[in-house]
Each structure stands twice: as structure tokens, then as C-alpha cells.
Amino acid sequence: MPDNDAENNSADSQSAGNGDATERDGKKPTLIRYLPLIVIALVAAVGAFTLRDYLSFETLRDNREALIAFRDDHYLLTVVVFIVAYVVIVGFSLPGGTIATLTGGFLFGTVFGVMFNVTGATIGAMLIFTAARFGLGEQLKQRLDASEGMVRKVKRGLDENQWSMLFFIRLVPAVPFFVANLIPAFLAVPLYRFAISTFLGIIPGALIFTSVGAGLGAVFARGESPDLGIIFEPHILLPLLGLCALSLLPVLIKAVTGRKELLK
């Protein structure tokens, strides 16, 4: 009997040890999964307080001659540094995204500025999208898939119209850029769809602000500040809203077609 008790105690101890190990192993993947989001949140919080005064229109204005001189002497290096800086700003949700877009237009002109701005913004958006999906996307997807009622219907509708919804949230000026990066991640949108819709969907807005940046030389000469509210001017806003409506057209057609089939 004592031998049996010893064996049982040993088995219990081993089982408890295995349980502790399993618990530790379960915690470790969770920490690893959340680590990218934690790093992004910390960098974003620090950047919001420390970089706001540096990533500003005044900084661009005061350093414009040095930037132009560096660009003229090291054009390719300037392009690489600019795109990397844009990726970091977007990827870590730092302040200064609009200033970065203006700078792209100021340094490289409208055409090349749009190319570099859109490239940097898309890569940065993919980074934060990947971090959010890695940390929370799968869990939220499983919960949404297991839900019932209205939540399940909304999730199914989004799944069936992903392209339209992705372009819609990119084209609507009222949707913050970082929000448009997180929503698709939480809905488990495939990375390639997110990348394509981001690259194409941000071109109209990037074109507007980059063209404003391309004209900053004259603005600086007059001692003025750029009019960033131009995107809400009727001649700019109405075409953007038209694109938004166009992006939702497949959803409307599918809804009407589905209703007709139900009525047959």
C-alpha cells in the first residue's frame, strides 16, 4: 500500500508538472501573438508625445532647402529613406502621415510622389494589418463565425462583398487610415486582397495631397500654409463620393438580384 501511495503521489506530481508546463506553453504563444501589437501600441504612444512637433508642416518649411539639396545630391538614397520613413510612420501609427504625403509631393513632384507615397503607405499598412491579424484576427474570426443572429448575417455579408467593402473604407475620407487597416484584419481578410485594395484605394486621396505638396514651393514663397481642407471641397469630395458609390455597386446589384430570386 505505501508503494502504491508513493506511485500515485508521483503520478499526481508528474501530472501537475505537465499541467504547469502546458499552462506555461499556452501562455507563451499568447504573449508572442500579442507582442507585435504591444510594440506598435507602445511606439505609437511614445511617438504621439515626442514626434508631433517634428513631423509637422513647420519642420518641413524650415528644412526645405536642406531637403532639396540632399535630394539633388542623393536622389535614390532620398527615395529609399523617404519610403522607409513612410513605412515606419504608417506601420507604427505615428503622427505625420499627412505631412509625409505632402513631403513626397514637395520632393518628387506629383507623379513620382504619388508612386512613393502609395508604396510606403501600402507596405506600412500591411505591417500593422499583419500584426493585428496575428494577434487578434483569428480569435475574432472564430467568434464571429460561431455567432448567431444579426452578427452572423453582417459577417456573412462582409465575407461575400469583401472587395467592395475594402475599397469603400479606403475611399471614404471620414474613415481614419489606421482604422481602415485594423477592420480587415479583425475580419480575417486575406492579405493579398488587403494589399491590392489598399494600394489602389488610397491613390485618389494620395493624388490630392501629393499635388498639394508639389505646390508647396509657391506656398512657402508666400509665407502661407497649405489648404488641407481641399479634400472636402465640392469639386474634390463629389468625385470621391462617386467612387465610394461605385465601390458599393456590386453589393447593391447582388442585394437586388437576391431579392428578385426570393420573390420568384
C-alpha positions as CSV (number, residue, x, y, z in Angstrom):
1,M,0.0,0.0,0.0
2,P,2.7,2.6,0.8
3,D,4.3,1.7,-2.5
4,N,1.0,2.4,-4.3
5,D,0.5,5.6,-2.5
6,A,4.0,6.7,-3.5
7,E,3.3,5.8,-7.1
8,N,0.1,7.7,-7.0
9,N,1.7,10.7,-5.5
10,S,4.5,10.5,-8.0
11,A,1.9,10.3,-10.9
12,D,0.0,13.2,-9.4
13,S,3.2,15.3,-9.2
14,Q,4.1,14.4,-12.7
15,S,0.6,15.3,-13.9
16,A,0.7,18.5,-12.1
17,G,4.1,19.3,-13.6
18,N,2.8,18.5,-17.0
19,G,-0.2,20.8,-16.3
20,D,2.1,23.6,-15.3
21,A,4.2,23.1,-18.4
22,T,1.1,23.1,-20.6
23,E,-0.1,26.2,-18.9
24,R,3.2,27.9,-19.5
25,D,3.3,26.7,-23.1
26,G,-0.2,28.1,-23.5
27,K,0.8,31.5,-22.2
28,K,3.9,31.7,-24.3
29,P,2.2,31.6,-27.7
30,T,-0.4,34.1,-26.5
31,L,2.4,36.5,-25.5
32,I,4.2,36.0,-28.8
33,R,0.9,36.6,-30.6
34,Y,0.2,39.9,-28.9
35,L,3.9,41.1,-28.9
36,P,3.8,42.9,-32.3
37,L,0.6,44.8,-31.3
38,I,2.1,45.7,-27.9
39,V,5.2,47.0,-29.6
40,I,3.2,49.0,-32.1
41,A,0.9,50.5,-29.3
42,L,4.0,51.5,-27.2
43,V,5.8,53.1,-30.1
44,A,2.6,54.9,-31.2
45,A,2.1,56.2,-27.7
46,V,5.6,57.4,-27.4
47,G,5.6,58.9,-30.9
48,A,2.4,60.8,-30.2
49,F,4.1,62.8,-27.5
50,T,7.7,63.0,-28.8
51,L,7.4,63.3,-32.6
52,R,4.4,65.6,-33.1
53,D,6.5,68.7,-33.1
54,Y,9.0,67.2,-35.5
55,L,6.6,65.7,-38.1
56,S,4.9,69.0,-38.8
57,F,4.5,71.5,-41.6
58,E,6.7,73.9,-39.8
59,T,9.6,71.4,-39.8
60,L,9.2,70.8,-43.5
61,R,9.1,74.6,-44.1
62,D,12.2,75.2,-42.0
63,N,14.2,72.4,-43.6
64,R,13.0,72.6,-47.2
65,E,16.3,73.9,-48.6
66,A,18.4,71.2,-46.9
67,L,15.9,68.5,-48.1
68,I,16.1,69.7,-51.7
69,A,19.9,69.9,-51.6
70,F,20.1,66.3,-50.2
71,R,17.6,65.1,-52.8
72,D,19.6,66.7,-55.7
73,D,22.9,65.1,-54.4
74,H,21.5,61.7,-53.5
75,Y,18.2,61.1,-55.3
76,L,18.0,57.3,-55.0
77,L,19.0,57.4,-51.4
78,T,16.4,60.1,-50.7
79,V,13.7,57.9,-52.3
80,V,14.7,54.8,-50.2
81,V,14.9,56.8,-47.0
82,F,11.6,58.5,-47.7
83,I,9.7,55.2,-48.4
84,V,11.2,53.6,-45.3
85,A,10.2,56.6,-43.1
86,Y,6.7,56.5,-44.6
87,V,6.5,52.7,-43.8
88,V,7.6,53.4,-40.2
89,I,5.0,56.2,-39.8
90,V,2.2,54.1,-41.1
91,G,3.3,50.8,-39.6
92,F,3.5,52.2,-36.1
93,S,0.6,54.7,-36.4
94,L,2.8,57.6,-35.8
95,P,1.7,61.2,-36.3
96,G,2.7,62.9,-39.5
97,G,1.1,60.8,-42.3
98,T,-0.3,63.8,-44.0
99,I,3.0,65.7,-43.7
100,A,4.8,62.7,-45.2
101,T,2.4,62.8,-48.1
102,L,3.0,66.5,-48.6
103,T,6.7,65.9,-48.4
104,G,6.5,63.3,-51.1
105,G,4.9,65.7,-53.4
106,F,7.3,68.5,-52.4
107,L,10.4,66.4,-53.1
108,F,9.4,64.3,-56.0
109,G,6.5,66.0,-57.8
110,T,3.0,64.8,-58.3
111,V,3.6,61.6,-60.4
112,F,6.6,60.2,-58.6
113,G,5.4,61.5,-55.3
114,V,2.1,59.5,-55.6
115,M,4.1,56.4,-56.5
116,F,6.4,56.7,-53.5
117,N,3.6,57.8,-51.1
118,V,1.3,54.9,-52.1
119,T,4.1,52.4,-51.9
120,G,5.2,53.4,-48.4
121,A,1.7,53.7,-47.1
122,T,0.7,50.2,-48.5
123,I,3.8,48.5,-47.0
124,G,3.2,50.2,-43.7
125,A,-0.5,49.2,-43.7
126,M,0.4,45.6,-44.5
127,L,2.7,45.6,-41.4
128,I,0.1,46.8,-39.0
129,F,-2.6,44.6,-40.7
130,T,-0.4,41.5,-40.2
131,A,0.3,42.3,-36.6
132,A,-3.3,42.9,-35.8
133,R,-4.4,39.7,-37.6
134,F,-1.7,37.7,-36.0
135,G,-2.7,38.9,-32.6
136,L,-6.5,39.1,-32.7
137,G,-7.7,38.3,-36.1
138,E,-8.2,34.5,-35.9
139,Q,-9.8,34.7,-32.4
140,L,-12.3,37.3,-33.6
141,K,-13.0,35.4,-36.8
142,Q,-13.8,32.3,-34.8
143,R,-16.1,34.2,-32.5
144,L,-17.8,35.9,-35.4
145,D,-18.2,32.6,-37.3
146,A,-19.7,31.0,-34.2
147,S,-22.1,33.9,-33.5
148,E,-25.8,33.9,-34.4
149,G,-28.4,36.3,-35.4
150,M,-27.5,39.8,-36.8
151,V,-23.8,39.5,-36.1
152,R,-23.6,36.3,-38.2
153,K,-25.5,38.0,-41.0
154,V,-23.3,41.0,-41.0
155,K,-20.2,38.8,-41.0
156,R,-21.6,36.8,-43.9
157,G,-22.4,40.0,-45.9
158,L,-18.9,41.3,-45.4
159,D,-17.4,38.0,-46.5
160,E,-19.5,37.9,-49.6
161,N,-18.6,41.5,-50.5
162,Q,-15.0,41.9,-49.3
163,W,-13.7,43.7,-52.4
164,S,-16.4,46.3,-52.3
165,M,-16.2,46.9,-48.6
166,L,-12.4,47.2,-48.7
167,F,-12.4,49.8,-51.4
168,F,-15.3,51.6,-49.7
169,I,-13.4,52.1,-46.4
170,R,-10.3,53.3,-48.3
171,L,-12.2,55.8,-50.4
172,V,-14.4,57.4,-47.7
173,P,-12.4,60.4,-46.4
174,A,-14.1,60.2,-42.9
175,V,-12.6,56.7,-42.2
176,P,-9.2,57.2,-40.4
177,F,-6.3,55.3,-42.2
178,F,-5.4,53.2,-39.1
179,V,-9.0,52.1,-38.6
180,A,-9.1,51.0,-42.3
181,N,-6.0,48.9,-41.5
182,L,-7.5,47.2,-38.4
183,I,-11.0,46.4,-39.5
184,P,-10.0,44.0,-42.4
185,A,-7.5,42.3,-40.0
186,F,-10.2,41.6,-37.4
187,L,-12.4,40.2,-40.2
188,A,-9.7,37.8,-41.4
189,V,-9.5,39.4,-44.9
190,P,-6.7,37.7,-47.0
191,L,-3.5,39.7,-47.1
192,Y,-3.4,39.9,-50.9
193,R,-6.9,41.4,-51.0
194,F,-6.0,43.9,-48.3
195,A,-2.8,44.9,-50.2
196,I,-4.4,45.3,-53.6
197,S,-7.4,47.3,-52.2
198,T,-5.1,49.5,-50.1
199,F,-2.7,50.3,-53.0
200,L,-5.5,51.1,-55.4
201,G,-8.0,52.6,-52.9
202,I,-5.6,55.2,-51.5
203,I,-4.5,56.5,-54.9
204,P,-7.2,59.2,-55.2
205,G,-6.6,60.7,-51.8
206,A,-2.8,60.4,-52.2
207,L,-3.1,62.2,-55.6
208,I,-4.9,65.1,-54.0
209,F,-2.5,65.7,-51.1
210,T,0.6,64.9,-53.2
211,S,-0.4,67.6,-55.7
212,V,-0.8,70.0,-52.8
213,G,2.7,69.0,-51.7
214,A,4.0,69.6,-55.2
215,G,2.8,73.2,-55.0
216,L,4.4,73.9,-51.6
217,G,7.3,75.8,-53.1
218,A,4.9,78.6,-54.1
219,V,3.1,78.3,-50.7
220,F,6.4,78.7,-48.9
221,A,7.3,81.7,-51.0
222,R,4.1,83.4,-50.0
223,G,4.6,82.5,-46.3
224,E,1.3,80.6,-46.2
225,S,0.2,77.2,-45.0
226,P,-1.3,74.5,-47.4
227,D,-5.0,74.2,-47.5
228,L,-5.5,70.6,-46.3
229,G,-9.3,71.0,-46.3
230,I,-9.2,70.9,-50.1
231,I,-10.4,67.3,-49.9
232,F,-13.7,68.5,-48.7
233,E,-14.2,71.0,-51.5
234,P,-17.2,70.0,-53.7
235,H,-15.1,69.5,-56.8
236,I,-12.9,67.1,-54.9
237,L,-15.4,65.5,-52.5
238,L,-18.1,64.7,-55.0
239,P,-15.9,62.6,-57.3
240,L,-14.6,60.7,-54.2
241,L,-18.2,60.0,-53.1
242,G,-18.9,58.9,-56.6
243,L,-16.1,56.4,-56.3
244,C,-17.4,55.2,-53.0
245,A,-20.8,54.7,-54.6
246,L,-19.2,52.8,-57.4
247,S,-17.4,50.5,-55.0
248,L,-20.7,49.6,-53.4
249,L,-22.4,49.0,-56.7
250,P,-21.7,45.2,-56.7
251,V,-23.2,44.9,-53.3
252,L,-26.4,46.7,-54.4
253,I,-26.6,44.6,-57.5
254,K,-26.2,41.4,-55.5
255,A,-28.8,42.5,-53.0
256,V,-31.4,43.4,-55.7
257,T,-30.7,40.1,-57.6
258,G,-31.1,38.1,-54.4
259,R,-34.3,39.8,-53.6
260,K,-35.7,39.1,-57.0
261,E,-34.8,35.4,-56.7
262,L,-36.6,35.2,-53.3
263,L,-39.7,36.7,-54.9
264,K,-39.9,34.2,-57.7
